[in-house]
Amino acid sequence: MVKKKNKAKAGRTISAGTLIAALGQDSHQFEPEGTVKPLVLGGVAIPGCPGLAGNSDADVVLHAITNAVSGLHGVPVLGALSDELCLKKGIRDSRVYLGRSLALLTKYRLVHVSVSIEAQRPRLAGHLQAMRESIARICLLTENHVALTATSGEGLTAFGRGEGIQAFAVVSAQTENRK
């Protein structure tokens, strides 16, 4: 087998090996209007819209990625582990949950993240780059290994009608080349 190597901007060497992929999803409805909870998506505070309902910051983007990464290693992080962190230790930052899930990925390393968001509100086009940078930092990837898209949903679902936000994530990982 011929191994190809590419030098990533963050200093990683990527070589050919076994690839795996997994899908994750999450959705939350909005808190009632007038609630002071901020809207957080991809680890970025988005002004002008109520936050999402949930015990944590309810970051559906990071939750979808966390669920996808959990699909790679087989340990469900959202649920028992996140509830323990959130309810018992007061940690409500979804970046911590994603970090815990990434830490369980011992035989593989993440190489790409793709997220699709469905939200009638707020308009996300002006926030996608900041979210992409944030996700890349959290996942220890370069920005060119993070893809992020958003759709309004055209009123066809609860998310398309502006009742909440839904996100899907596909992550891929490669066997860790340990020497």
ABEGO torsion letter per residue (X at the ends): XBBBBBBBAAGBBBBBBBBBBBBBBBBBBBBBBGBABBBBBGGBBBBGBBBBBEABAGBAAAAAAAAAAAAAAGBBABEAAAAAAAAAAGBABAAAAAAAAAAABAABBBABBBBBBBBAOBBAAAAAAAAAAAAAAAAGBBAAABBBBBBAGGGABAAAAGABBBBBBBBBBBBBBBX
